[in-house]
Amino acid sequence: MRVLNRPHLKLREEFFHVERITRTLPERPPKRPHRIIAVMPAYNAERTLASTLADMPAGCVDEVILVDDGSTDRTVEVAREMGLTVIVHPENRGYGGNQKTCYREALARGADIVVMIHPDYQYDSGVIPHAAGIIEMGICDVVLGNRIRSRQEAMAGGMPVYKYISNRFLTTVENFGLGQNLGDFHSGFRVYSRAVLERIPFEKNSDDFVFDTQFLVQAVRFGFRLGDIPVPVRYFDEASSINFRRSLKYGISTLGVVGQFWLDRLGIRRSPLFGPK
């Protein structure tokens, strides 16, 4: 008796010269079929915005949307001078509230793939075309940037020890509880397909930092495929980060969301987070 029913693979019988894959691409490659929009939830990013944009490979996105969340510096002016699409919140709505505007606007502007990256120069924006490519190939629906390829690299990049320990603990719990195998559940570099944003009821999520966790748990509950890609990170004074007290609150909230997932899945207590949009 066969234990596994392996799918039949239809092998290609076409033969071609290797030059077909080794030759240099034309100076003007054909236009890609997907519209890719980068969104930046911003707060006081005047000093780091230009560096984040400068690392983006030319042509990797079709538009960059910056949503300013009540900054007190010149973030809005710098973004407009650089030609970004800028949306301004007159008051601070929180990290999750900012992302809600980002995704609504990206969908309204016809995005097929949405890249969310912080404009604080913490994440290396040079990996955008590679992360988006995983979605374009149909391998995953959600791709996260994994900051922790190894402990040594994470520490060398300046990650605080308490953040490393809490990240490893929470990511292990989430992987086990959600049946995933991600390297970093709490990355601020994320790429989503349009289908994910159209189906997940993210408007019901928190306006605080736990929005990110809720979104990923929703993606798992709705059956989307999650994956990740290593991304270099930098920790420095201008890079956004939450303090120990808020990190503790975030960690407790994260565990609560995983609990909500199981209560909903077992039919014990339905949560609006996993209901229709």
PyRosetta script that sets phi, psi and omega in degrees:
from pyrosetta import init, pose_from_sequence

init()
pose = pose_from_sequence("MRVLNRPHLKLREEFFHVERITRTLPERPPKRPHRIIAVMPAYNAERTLASTLADMPAGCVDEVILVDDGSTDRTVEVAREMGLTVIVHPENRGYGGNQKTCYREALARGADIVVMIHPDYQYDSGVIPHAAGIIEMGICDVVLGNRIRSRQEAMAGGMPVYKYISNRFLTTVENFGLGQNLGDFHSGFRVYSRAVLERIPFEKNSDDFVFDTQFLVQAVRFGFRLGDIPVPVRYFDEASSINFRRSLKYGISTLGVVGQFWLDRLGIRRSPLFGPK")
pose.set_psi(1, 133.8)
pose.set_omega(1, 179.4)
pose.set_phi(2, -78.8)
pose.set_psi(2, 129.4)
pose.set_omega(2, 179.4)
pose.set_phi(3, -77.1)
pose.set_psi(3, -41.1)
pose.set_omega(3, -178.1)
pose.set_phi(4, -118.2)
pose.set_psi(4, 136.2)
pose.set_omega(4, 172.8)
pose.set_phi(5, -97.2)
pose.set_psi(5, 96.5)
pose.set_omega(5, -177.4)
pose.set_phi(6, -77.1)
pose.set_psi(6, 137.5)
pose.set_omega(6, 179.5)
pose.set_phi(7, -67.1)
pose.set_psi(7, 145.3)
pose.set_omega(7, 178.1)
pose.set_phi(8, -73.0)
pose.set_psi(8, 129.2)
pose.set_omega(8, 179.7)
pose.set_phi(9, -99.6)
pose.set_psi(9, 126.2)
pose.set_omega(9, 177.0)
pose.set_phi(10, -90.6)
pose.set_psi(10, 105.2)
pose.set_omega(10, -176.8)
pose.set_phi(11, -81.8)
pose.set_psi(11, 144.0)
pose.set_omega(11, 178.1)
pose.set_phi(12, -77.8)
pose.set_psi(12, 135.6)
pose.set_omega(12, -179.6)
pose.set_phi(13, -107.5)
pose.set_psi(13, 7.6)
pose.set_omega(13, 179.1)
pose.set_phi(14, -78.1)
pose.set_psi(14, 133.2)
pose.set_omega(14, 177.1)
pose.set_phi(15, -109.0)
pose.set_psi(15, 137.4)
pose.set_omega(15, -179.1)
pose.set_phi(16, -146.5)
pose.set_psi(16, 162.4)
pose.set_omega(16, -179.2)
pose.set_phi(17, -74.6)
pose.set_psi(17, 144.0)
pose.set_omega(17, -177.0)
pose.set_phi(18, -61.2)
pose.set_psi(18, -20.5)
pose.set_omega(18, 179.6)
pose.set_phi(19, -59.9)
pose.set_psi(19, -23.3)
pose.set_omega(19, 179.3)
pose.set_phi(20, -60.0)
pose.set_psi(20, -30.5)
pose.set_omega(20, -179.5)
pose.set_phi(21, -107.5)
pose.set_psi(21, -10.3)
pose.set_omega(21, -179.2)
pose.set_phi(22, -102.2)
pose.set_psi(22, -14.7)
pose.set_omega(22, -176.4)
pose.set_phi(23, -69.9)
pose.set_psi(23, 152.6)
pose.set_omega(23, -179.3)
pose.set_phi(24, -70.2)
pose.set_psi(24, 139.9)
pose.set_omega(24, 178.0)
pose.set_phi(25, -67.4)
pose.set_psi(25, 152.6)
pose.set_omega(25, 176.7)
pose.set_phi(26, -62.4)
pose.set_psi(26, 157.7)
pose.set_omega(26, -178.5)
pose.set_phi(27, -59.7)
pose.set_psi(27, -31.8)
pose.set_omega(27, 178.3)
pose.set_phi(28, -118.6)
pose.set_psi(28, 89.3)
pose.set_omega(28, -179.2)
pose.set_phi(29, -64.0)
pose.set_psi(29, 156.6)
pose.set_omega(29, -179.7)
pose.set_phi(30, -61.1)
pose.set_psi(30, 147.9)
pose.set_omega(30, -179.0)
pose.set_phi(31, -66.0)
pose.set_psi(31, 133.1)
pose.set_omega(31, -179.0)
pose.set_phi(32, -70.1)
pose.set_psi(32, 154.0)
pose.set_omega(32, -176.0)
pose.set_phi(33, -79.7)
pose.set_psi(33, -12.0)
pose.set_omega(33, -176.0)
pose.set_phi(34, -109.1)
pose.set_psi(34, 141.1)
pose.set_omega(34, 175.7)
pose.set_phi(35, -91.2)
pose.set_psi(35, 118.7)
pose.set_omega(35, -177.3)
pose.set_phi(36, -109.6)
pose.set_psi(36, 125.4)
pose.set_omega(36, 179.6)
pose.set_phi(37, -121.0)
pose.set_psi(37, 130.2)
pose.set_omega(37, 174.4)
pose.set_phi(38, -94.0)
pose.set_psi(38, 134.2)
pose.set_omega(38, 177.1)
pose.set_phi(39, -117.7)
pose.set_psi(39, 141.0)
pose.set_omega(39, -178.0)
pose.set_phi(40, -126.6)
pose.set_psi(40, 107.3)
pose.set_omega(40, 173.0)
pose.set_phi(41, -76.9)
pose.set_psi(41, 111.6)
pose.set_omega(41, -168.5)
pose.set_phi(42, -115.5)
pose.set_psi(42, 143.6)
pose.set_omega(42, 170.8)
pose.set_phi(43, -150.5)
pose.set_psi(43, 112.9)
pose.set_omega(43, -179.8)
pose.set_phi(44, 53.4)
pose.set_psi(44, 56.2)
pose.set_omega(44, -177.8)
pose.set_phi(45, -109.2)
pose.set_psi(45, 22.1)
pose.set_omega(45, -176.7)
pose.set_phi(46, -55.1)
pose.set_psi(46, -42.0)
pose.set_omega(46, -172.9)
pose.set_phi(47, -82.3)
pose.set_psi(47, -16.7)
pose.set_omega(47, -174.1)
pose.set_phi(48, -115.5)
pose.set_psi(48, -11.2)
pose.set_omega(48, -174.9)
pose.set_phi(49, -60.6)
pose.set_psi(49, -48.6)
pose.set_omega(49, -177.0)
pose.set_phi(50, -60.8)
pose.set_psi(50, -39.7)
pose.set_omega(50, -179.8)
pose.set_phi(51, -66.0)
pose.set_psi(51, -39.7)
pose.set_omega(51, 178.7)
pose.set_phi(52, -62.3)
pose.set_psi(52, -44.0)
pose.set_omega(52, -179.9)
pose.set_phi(53, -68.5)
pose.set_psi(53, -37.5)
pose.set_omega(53, -176.1)
pose.set_phi(54, -63.1)
pose.set_psi(54, -28.0)
pose.set_omega(54, -179.2)
pose.set_phi(55, -82.6)
pose.set_psi(55, -8.5)
pose.set_omega(55, 178.8)
pose.set_phi(56, -73.1)
pose.set_psi(56, 125.7)
pose.set_omega(56, 177.0)
pose.set_phi(57, -59.6)
pose.set_psi(57, 140.2)
pose.set_omega(57, -178.8)
pose.set_phi(58, -56.9)
pose.set_psi(58, 131.7)
pose.set_omega(58, 176.7)
pose.set_phi(59, 80.4)
pose.set_psi(59, 6.8)
pose.set_omega(59, -176.1)
pose.set_phi(60, -76.8)
pose.set_psi(60, -20.3)
pose.set_omega(60, 176.4)
pose.set_phi(61, -134.8)
pose.set_psi(61, 159.4)
pose.set_omega(61, 179.7)
pose.set_phi(62, -94.0)
pose.set_psi(62, -22.1)
pose.set_omega(62, -178.7)
pose.set_phi(63, -160.7)
pose.set_psi(63, 149.5)
pose.set_omega(63, 175.6)
pose.set_phi(64, -121.3)
pose.set_psi(64, 122.7)
pose.set_omega(64, 178.9)
pose.set_phi(65, -109.2)
pose.set_psi(65, 125.9)
pose.set_omega(65, 175.2)
pose.set_phi(66, -112.5)
pose.set_psi(66, 126.0)
pose.set_omega(66, 176.2)
pose.set_phi(67, -108.5)
pose.set_psi(67, 112.4)
pose.set_omega(67, -178.1)
pose.set_phi(68, -88.6)
pose.set_psi(68, 131.0)
pose.set_omega(68, -174.3)
pose.set_phi(69, -106.4)
pose.set_psi(69, 56.7)
pose.set_omega(69, 176.9)
pose.set_phi(70, 76.7)
pose.set_psi(70, 36.7)
pose.set_omega(70, 179.5)
pose.set_phi(71, -61.0)
pose.set_psi(71, 150.4)
pose.set_omega(71, 177.7)
pose.set_phi(72, -105.5)
pose.set_psi(72, 2.2)
pose.set_omega(72, 177.0)
pose.set_phi(73, -107.7)
pose.set_psi(73, -155.7)
pose.set_omega(73, -175.2)
pose.set_phi(74, -98.9)
pose.set_psi(74, 28.5)
pose.set_omega(74, -179.7)
pose.set_phi(75, -54.7)
pose.set_psi(75, -47.4)
pose.set_omega(75, -177.1)
pose.set_phi(76, -63.6)
pose.set_psi(76, -45.8)
pose.set_omega(76, -179.1)
pose.set_phi(77, -62.8)
pose.set_psi(77, -44.2)
pose.set_omega(77, -179.9)
pose.set_phi(78, -63.5)
pose.set_psi(78, -43.6)
pose.set_omega(78, -179.0)
pose.set_phi(79, -62.1)
pose.set_psi(79, -42.0)
pose.set_omega(79, 179.2)
pose.set_phi(80, -67.9)
pose.set_psi(80, -39.5)
pose.set_omega(80, 177.8)
pose.set_phi(81, -62.8)
pose.set_psi(81, -30.0)
pose.set_omega(81, -179.1)
pose.set_phi(82, -87.7)
pose.set_psi(82, -0.8)
pose.set_omega(82, 174.0)
pose.set_phi(83, 88.0)
pose.set_psi(83, 15.1)
pose.set_omega(83, 178.7)
pose.set_phi(84, -76.9)
pose.set_psi(84, 157.3)
pose.set_omega(84, 169.3)
pose.set_phi(85, -79.8)
pose.set_psi(85, 119.3)
pose.set_omega(85, -171.7)
pose.set_phi(86, -116.0)
pose.set_psi(86, 131.2)
pose.set_omega(86, 174.1)
pose.set_phi(87, -122.5)
pose.set_psi(87, 133.2)
pose.set_omega(87, -174.1)
pose.set_phi(88, -115.8)
pose.set_psi(88, 126.4)
pose.set_omega(88, 168.9)
pose.set_phi(89, -87.2)
pose.set_psi(89, 122.3)
pose.set_omega(89, -179.6)
pose.set_phi(90, -64.6)
pose.set_psi(90, -23.5)
pose.set_omega(90, 176.2)
pose.set_phi(91, -134.2)
pose.set_psi(91, 159.4)
pose.set_omega(91, -177.9)
pose.set_phi(92, -71.7)
pose.set_psi(92, 121.7)
pose.set_omega(92, -179.0)
pose.set_phi(93, -101.7)
pose.set_psi(93, -2.8)
pose.set_omega(93, -178.4)
pose.set_phi(94, 94.7)
pose.set_psi(94, 162.2)
pose.set_omega(94, -176.5)
pose.set_phi(95, -60.3)
pose.set_psi(95, -44.4)
pose.set_omega(95, 178.4)
pose.set_phi(96, -68.0)
pose.set_psi(96, -40.7)
pose.set_omega(96, 177.9)
pose.set_phi(97, -61.7)
pose.set_psi(97, -35.2)
pose.set_omega(97, 177.2)
pose.set_phi(98, -65.1)
pose.set_psi(98, -45.4)
pose.set_omega(98, -178.9)
pose.set_phi(99, -63.6)
pose.set_psi(99, -34.8)
pose.set_omega(99, 178.6)
pose.set_phi(100, -58.1)
pose.set_psi(100, -44.1)
pose.set_omega(100, 177.3)
pose.set_phi(101, -64.8)
pose.set_psi(101, -41.8)
pose.set_omega(101, 178.8)
pose.set_phi(102, -54.3)
pose.set_psi(102, -49.5)
pose.set_omega(102, -174.2)
pose.set_phi(103, -74.2)
pose.set_psi(103, -37.0)
pose.set_omega(103, 175.7)
pose.set_phi(104, -59.3)
pose.set_psi(104, -45.4)
pose.set_omega(104, -177.0)
pose.set_phi(105, -68.7)
pose.set_psi(105, -40.3)
pose.set_omega(105, 179.5)
pose.set_phi(106, -62.7)
pose.set_psi(106, -42.3)
pose.set_omega(106, 177.7)
pose.set_phi(107, -64.8)
pose.set_psi(107, -41.9)
pose.set_omega(107, -179.9)
pose.set_phi(108, -63.8)
pose.set_psi(108, -27.3)
pose.set_omega(108, -179.2)
pose.set_phi(109, -93.6)
pose.set_psi(109, 13.0)
pose.set_omega(109, 171.2)
pose.set_phi(110, 82.0)
pose.set_psi(110, 25.6)
pose.set_omega(110, -179.6)
pose.set_phi(111, -68.1)
pose.set_psi(111, 134.4)
pose.set_omega(111, 170.5)
pose.set_phi(112, -91.9)
pose.set_psi(112, -31.4)
pose.set_omega(112, 178.3)
pose.set_phi(113, -135.4)
pose.set_psi(113, 134.5)
pose.set_omega(113, -179.2)
pose.set_phi(114, -118.4)
pose.set_psi(114, 125.9)
pose.set_omega(114, 176.9)
pose.set_phi(115, -104.7)
pose.set_psi(115, 121.3)
pose.set_omega(115, 175.9)
pose.set_phi(116, -104.4)
pose.set_psi(116, 119.4)
pose.set_omega(116, 179.0)
pose.set_phi(117, -139.6)
pose.set_psi(117, 136.5)
pose.set_omega(117, 178.6)
pose.set_phi(118, -70.4)
pose.set_psi(118, 139.9)
pose.set_omega(118, 179.7)
pose.set_phi(119, -85.6)
pose.set_psi(119, 23.5)
pose.set_omega(119, -176.5)
pose.set_phi(120, -97.7)
pose.set_psi(120, 8.5)
pose.set_omega(120, 177.3)
pose.set_phi(121, 65.8)
pose.set_psi(121, 20.0)
pose.set_omega(121, 177.7)
pose.set_phi(122, -79.9)
pose.set_psi(122, -39.0)
pose.set_omega(122, -179.6)
pose.set_phi(123, -100.0)
pose.set_psi(123, 142.7)
pose.set_omega(123, -179.1)
pose.set_phi(124, -77.7)
pose.set_psi(124, 108.2)
pose.set_omega(124, -177.6)
pose.set_phi(125, -72.9)
pose.set_psi(125, -4.7)
pose.set_omega(125, 178.0)
pose.set_phi(126, -66.9)
pose.set_psi(126, -16.2)
pose.set_omega(126, -178.9)
pose.set_phi(127, -88.6)
pose.set_psi(127, 0.4)
pose.set_omega(127, -176.5)
pose.set_phi(128, -53.1)
pose.set_psi(128, -51.1)
pose.set_omega(128, -177.2)
pose.set_phi(129, -63.4)
pose.set_psi(129, -29.2)
pose.set_omega(129, 179.7)
pose.set_phi(130, -73.5)
pose.set_psi(130, -43.0)
pose.set_omega(130, 178.7)
pose.set_phi(131, -66.3)
pose.set_psi(131, -43.9)
pose.set_omega(131, 179.1)
pose.set_phi(132, -64.9)
pose.set_psi(132, -33.2)
pose.set_omega(132, -180.0)
pose.set_phi(133, -62.7)
pose.set_psi(133, -32.8)
pose.set_omega(133, 178.4)
pose.set_phi(134, -63.2)
pose.set_psi(134, -36.9)
pose.set_omega(134, 177.2)
pose.set_phi(135, -75.0)
pose.set_psi(135, -40.8)
pose.set_omega(135, 179.2)
pose.set_phi(136, -59.4)
pose.set_psi(136, -33.4)
pose.set_omega(136, 179.9)
pose.set_phi(137, -79.2)
pose.set_psi(137, -5.7)
pose.set_omega(137, 179.2)
pose.set_phi(138, 79.1)
pose.set_psi(138, 17.3)
pose.set_omega(138, -178.8)
pose.set_phi(139, -79.2)
pose.set_psi(139, -42.4)
pose.set_omega(139, -179.3)
pose.set_phi(140, -135.1)
pose.set_psi(140, 163.5)
pose.set_omega(140, 174.1)
pose.set_phi(141, -103.2)
pose.set_psi(141, -24.4)
pose.set_omega(141, 178.6)
pose.set_phi(142, -134.0)
pose.set_psi(142, 131.9)
pose.set_omega(142, 177.0)
pose.set_phi(143, -127.8)
pose.set_psi(143, 127.8)
pose.set_omega(143, 178.8)
pose.set_phi(144, -108.3)
pose.set_psi(144, 151.2)
pose.set_omega(144, 172.3)
pose.set_phi(145, -85.1)
pose.set_psi(145, 122.4)
pose.set_omega(145, -179.0)
pose.set_phi(146, -91.8)
pose.set_psi(146, 111.3)
pose.set_omega(146, -178.2)
pose.set_phi(147, -78.4)
pose.set_psi(147, -14.0)
pose.set_omega(147, -168.8)
pose.set_phi(148, -121.0)
pose.set_psi(148, 70.9)
pose.set_omega(148, 174.9)
pose.set_phi(149, -68.6)
pose.set_psi(149, -35.8)
pose.set_omega(149, 173.9)
pose.set_phi(150, -149.9)
pose.set_psi(150, 157.2)
pose.set_omega(150, 179.1)
pose.set_phi(151, -61.7)
pose.set_psi(151, -40.5)
pose.set_omega(151, -178.4)
pose.set_phi(152, -60.9)
pose.set_psi(152, -44.4)
pose.set_omega(152, -179.4)
pose.set_phi(153, -67.1)
pose.set_psi(153, -39.7)
pose.set_omega(153, 179.7)
pose.set_phi(154, -62.1)
pose.set_psi(154, -44.5)
pose.set_omega(154, 179.8)
pose.set_phi(155, -69.2)
pose.set_psi(155, -38.0)
pose.set_omega(155, 178.9)
pose.set_phi(156, -65.2)
pose.set_psi(156, -29.1)
pose.set_omega(156, 178.3)
pose.set_phi(157, -78.9)
pose.set_psi(157, -5.1)
pose.set_omega(157, 176.2)
pose.set_phi(158, 99.6)
pose.set_psi(158, 9.7)
pose.set_omega(158, 179.0)
pose.set_phi(159, -64.7)
pose.set_psi(159, 125.8)
pose.set_omega(159, 177.8)
pose.set_phi(160, -59.4)
pose.set_psi(160, 147.6)
pose.set_omega(160, -176.8)
pose.set_phi(161, -59.2)
pose.set_psi(161, -43.0)
pose.set_omega(161, -177.9)
pose.set_phi(162, -65.7)
pose.set_psi(162, -32.1)
pose.set_omega(162, 177.1)
pose.set_phi(163, -69.2)
pose.set_psi(163, -40.1)
pose.set_omega(163, 179.6)
pose.set_phi(164, -62.4)
pose.set_psi(164, -47.2)
pose.set_omega(164, -178.1)
pose.set_phi(165, -63.9)
pose.set_psi(165, -46.7)
pose.set_omega(165, -179.2)
pose.set_phi(166, -65.8)
pose.set_psi(166, -37.4)
pose.set_omega(166, 178.5)
pose.set_phi(167, -62.9)
pose.set_psi(167, -45.3)
pose.set_omega(167, -179.2)
pose.set_phi(168, -63.8)
pose.set_psi(168, -40.7)
pose.set_omega(168, 180.0)
pose.set_phi(169, -65.9)
pose.set_psi(169, -51.0)
pose.set_omega(169, -176.9)
pose.set_phi(170, -65.5)
pose.set_psi(170, -41.8)
pose.set_omega(170, -179.6)
pose.set_phi(171, -63.5)
pose.set_psi(171, -38.9)
pose.set_omega(171, 177.8)
pose.set_phi(172, -63.6)
pose.set_psi(172, -45.2)
pose.set_omega(172, 179.2)
pose.set_phi(173, -62.7)
pose.set_psi(173, -43.6)
pose.set_omega(173, -178.2)
pose.set_phi(174, -67.6)
pose.set_psi(174, -41.9)
pose.set_omega(174, 177.3)
pose.set_phi(175, -59.6)
pose.set_psi(175, -45.6)
pose.set_omega(175, -179.4)
pose.set_phi(176, -67.1)
pose.set_psi(176, -45.5)
pose.set_omega(176, -175.8)
pose.set_phi(177, -72.2)
pose.set_psi(177, -25.7)
pose.set_omega(177, -176.2)
pose.set_phi(178, -109.3)
pose.set_psi(178, -1.8)
pose.set_omega(178, 178.5)
pose.set_phi(179, 70.8)
pose.set_psi(179, 34.7)
pose.set_omega(179, -178.9)
pose.set_phi(180, -113.4)
pose.set_psi(180, -179.7)
pose.set_omega(180, 179.4)
pose.set_phi(181, -144.1)
pose.set_psi(181, 48.9)
pose.set_omega(181, -178.1)
pose.set_phi(182, -86.3)
pose.set_psi(182, 150.5)
pose.set_omega(182, 178.7)
pose.set_phi(183, -84.1)
pose.set_psi(183, -22.1)
pose.set_omega(183, -175.9)
pose.set_phi(184, -156.8)
pose.set_psi(184, 104.7)
pose.set_omega(184, -178.9)
pose.set_phi(185, -78.8)
pose.set_psi(185, -6.4)
pose.set_omega(185, -169.0)
pose.set_phi(186, -123.1)
pose.set_psi(186, 33.0)
pose.set_omega(186, -179.1)
pose.set_phi(187, -79.3)
pose.set_psi(187, 146.9)
pose.set_omega(187, 175.2)
pose.set_phi(188, -96.5)
pose.set_psi(188, 13.1)
pose.set_omega(188, 174.5)
pose.set_phi(189, -118.0)
pose.set_psi(189, 114.4)
pose.set_omega(189, -174.8)
pose.set_phi(190, -141.7)
pose.set_psi(190, 146.9)
pose.set_omega(190, 177.4)
pose.set_phi(191, -129.2)
pose.set_psi(191, 130.2)
pose.set_omega(191, -176.8)
pose.set_phi(192, -124.7)
pose.set_psi(192, 144.8)
pose.set_omega(192, 170.2)
pose.set_phi(193, -79.0)
pose.set_psi(193, 159.0)
pose.set_omega(193, 179.0)
pose.set_phi(194, -59.7)
pose.set_psi(194, -38.2)
pose.set_omega(194, -178.2)
pose.set_phi(195, -59.2)
pose.set_psi(195, -36.6)
pose.set_omega(195, 179.4)
pose.set_phi(196, -63.7)
pose.set_psi(196, -48.9)
pose.set_omega(196, -177.7)
pose.set_phi(197, -69.2)
pose.set_psi(197, -29.1)
pose.set_omega(197, 179.1)
pose.set_phi(198, -74.8)
pose.set_psi(198, -27.3)
pose.set_omega(198, -175.4)
pose.set_phi(199, -97.5)
pose.set_psi(199, -36.6)
pose.set_omega(199, -175.9)
pose.set_phi(200, -74.2)
pose.set_psi(200, 130.0)
pose.set_omega(200, -179.1)
pose.set_phi(201, -80.3)
pose.set_psi(201, 63.8)
pose.set_omega(201, -173.8)
pose.set_phi(202, -67.5)
pose.set_psi(202, -17.1)
pose.set_omega(202, 177.5)
pose.set_phi(203, -65.4)
pose.set_psi(203, -20.7)
pose.set_omega(203, 179.7)
pose.set_phi(204, -84.9)
pose.set_psi(204, -6.1)
pose.set_omega(204, -176.5)
pose.set_phi(205, -77.7)
pose.set_psi(205, 169.6)
pose.set_omega(205, 178.5)
pose.set_phi(206, -64.6)
pose.set_psi(206, 154.2)
pose.set_omega(206, 172.7)
pose.set_phi(207, -88.8)
pose.set_psi(207, -0.1)
pose.set_omega(207, -178.9)
pose.set_phi(208, -98.0)
pose.set_psi(208, -168.0)
pose.set_omega(208, -174.4)
pose.set_phi(209, -66.5)
pose.set_psi(209, -25.4)
pose.set_omega(209, -178.9)
pose.set_phi(210, -68.2)
pose.set_psi(210, -7.3)
pose.set_omega(210, 174.4)
pose.set_phi(211, -49.9)
pose.set_psi(211, -43.9)
pose.set_omega(211, -176.8)
pose.set_phi(212, -60.3)
pose.set_psi(212, -45.7)
pose.set_omega(212, 179.7)
pose.set_phi(213, -64.7)
pose.set_psi(213, -44.3)
pose.set_omega(213, 178.9)
pose.set_phi(214, -57.8)
pose.set_psi(214, -42.0)
pose.set_omega(214, -177.4)
pose.set_phi(215, -63.5)
pose.set_psi(215, -44.8)
pose.set_omega(215, -178.7)
pose.set_phi(216, -68.4)
pose.set_psi(216, -39.0)
pose.set_omega(216, 178.0)
pose.set_phi(217, -65.5)
pose.set_psi(217, -37.7)
pose.set_omega(217, 175.2)
pose.set_phi(218, -62.3)
pose.set_psi(218, -42.0)
pose.set_omega(218, 180.0)
pose.set_phi(219, -60.0)
pose.set_psi(219, -40.7)
pose.set_omega(219, 177.2)
pose.set_phi(220, -65.6)
pose.set_psi(220, -45.4)
pose.set_omega(220, -177.5)
pose.set_phi(221, -62.1)
pose.set_psi(221, -33.8)
pose.set_omega(221, -179.5)
pose.set_phi(222, -87.2)
pose.set_psi(222, 2.2)
pose.set_omega(222, 173.2)
pose.set_phi(223, 85.3)
pose.set_psi(223, 17.5)
pose.set_omega(223, 178.3)
pose.set_phi(224, -79.5)
pose.set_psi(224, 156.6)
pose.set_omega(224, -177.0)
pose.set_phi(225, -94.3)
pose.set_psi(225, 123.5)
pose.set_omega(225, -179.0)
pose.set_phi(226, -106.7)
pose.set_psi(226, 140.7)
pose.set_omega(226, 175.4)
pose.set_phi(227, -147.0)
pose.set_psi(227, 177.1)
pose.set_omega(227, 178.8)
pose.set_phi(228, -145.4)
pose.set_psi(228, 171.3)
pose.set_omega(228, -178.4)
pose.set_phi(229, -146.5)
pose.set_psi(229, 137.9)
pose.set_omega(229, 179.8)
pose.set_phi(230, -61.6)
pose.set_psi(230, 138.2)
pose.set_omega(230, 177.9)
pose.set_phi(231, -139.1)
pose.set_psi(231, 125.3)
pose.set_omega(231, 177.1)
pose.set_phi(232, -65.6)
pose.set_psi(232, 143.6)
pose.set_omega(232, 179.6)
pose.set_phi(233, -131.6)
pose.set_psi(233, 161.6)
pose.set_omega(233, 179.7)
pose.set_phi(234, -133.4)
pose.set_psi(234, 134.9)
pose.set_omega(234, 174.1)
pose.set_phi(235, -113.6)
pose.set_psi(235, 121.7)
pose.set_omega(235, 179.3)
pose.set_phi(236, -153.9)
pose.set_psi(236, 175.2)
pose.set_omega(236, -170.6)
pose.set_phi(237, -57.8)
pose.set_psi(237, -39.4)
pose.set_omega(237, -176.2)
pose.set_phi(238, -78.9)
pose.set_psi(238, -15.5)
pose.set_omega(238, -179.1)
pose.set_phi(239, -73.7)
pose.set_psi(239, 136.1)
pose.set_omega(239, -177.5)
pose.set_phi(240, -69.8)
pose.set_psi(240, 143.0)
pose.set_omega(240, 179.0)
pose.set_phi(241, -163.8)
pose.set_psi(241, 152.3)
pose.set_omega(241, 178.3)
pose.set_phi(242, -101.3)
pose.set_psi(242, 151.2)
pose.set_omega(242, -176.3)
pose.set_phi(243, -76.6)
pose.set_psi(243, 177.9)
pose.set_omega(243, -174.6)
pose.set_phi(244, -61.7)
pose.set_psi(244, -42.2)
pose.set_omega(244, -177.6)
pose.set_phi(245, -62.4)
pose.set_psi(245, -45.6)
pose.set_omega(245, 179.3)
pose.set_phi(246, -70.8)
pose.set_psi(246, -31.0)
pose.set_omega(246, 176.3)
pose.set_phi(247, -64.4)
pose.set_psi(247, -39.1)
pose.set_omega(247, 178.7)
pose.set_phi(248, -64.6)
pose.set_psi(248, -44.3)
pose.set_omega(248, 177.6)
pose.set_phi(249, -61.4)
pose.set_psi(249, -41.0)
pose.set_omega(249, 179.3)
pose.set_phi(250, -63.2)
pose.set_psi(250, -42.7)
pose.set_omega(250, -179.8)
pose.set_phi(251, -62.6)
pose.set_psi(251, -42.9)
pose.set_omega(251, 178.4)
pose.set_phi(252, -64.3)
pose.set_psi(252, -41.7)
pose.set_omega(252, 178.8)
pose.set_phi(253, -63.8)
pose.set_psi(253, -37.4)
pose.set_omega(253, 179.1)
pose.set_phi(254, -61.7)
pose.set_psi(254, -46.1)
pose.set_omega(254, 178.2)
pose.set_phi(255, -62.5)
pose.set_psi(255, -35.9)
pose.set_omega(255, 177.9)
pose.set_phi(256, -63.6)
pose.set_psi(256, -37.3)
pose.set_omega(256, 179.5)
pose.set_phi(257, -66.9)
pose.set_psi(257, -40.1)
pose.set_omega(257, 176.4)
pose.set_phi(258, -62.1)
pose.set_psi(258, -38.5)
pose.set_omega(258, 176.1)
pose.set_phi(259, -63.1)
pose.set_psi(259, -41.0)
pose.set_omega(259, 177.1)
pose.set_phi(260, -60.7)
pose.set_psi(260, -38.9)
pose.set_omega(260, 179.1)
pose.set_phi(261, -57.0)
pose.set_psi(261, -48.2)
pose.set_omega(261, -176.6)
pose.set_phi(262, -72.2)
pose.set_psi(262, -36.6)
pose.set_omega(262, 177.1)
pose.set_phi(263, -63.1)
pose.set_psi(263, -38.5)
pose.set_omega(263, 178.7)
pose.set_phi(264, -71.2)
pose.set_psi(264, -43.0)
pose.set_omega(264, -177.7)
pose.set_phi(265, -64.3)
pose.set_psi(265, -36.7)
pose.set_omega(265, -179.5)
pose.set_phi(266, -83.8)
pose.set_psi(266, -3.9)
pose.set_omega(266, 178.7)
pose.set_phi(267, 76.8)
pose.set_psi(267, 15.3)
pose.set_omega(267, -178.7)
pose.set_phi(268, -79.7)
pose.set_psi(268, -43.1)
pose.set_omega(268, 179.4)
pose.set_phi(269, -148.5)
pose.set_psi(269, 111.8)
pose.set_omega(269, -179.1)
pose.set_phi(270, -73.8)
pose.set_psi(270, 138.5)
pose.set_omega(270, 179.2)
pose.set_phi(271, -114.7)
pose.set_psi(271, 138.3)
pose.set_omega(271, 177.4)
pose.set_phi(272, -63.4)
pose.set_psi(272, -18.1)
pose.set_omega(272, 178.0)
pose.set_phi(273, -61.9)
pose.set_psi(273, -26.5)
pose.set_omega(273, -176.2)
pose.set_phi(274, -111.8)
pose.set_psi(274, 15.8)
pose.set_omega(274, 177.1)
pose.set_phi(275, -92.6)
pose.set_psi(275, -174.0)
pose.set_omega(275, 179.9)
pose.set_phi(276, -65.6)
pose.set_psi(276, 155.5)
pose.set_omega(276, -178.9)
pose.set_phi(277, -69.9)
pose.dump_pdb("model.pdb")
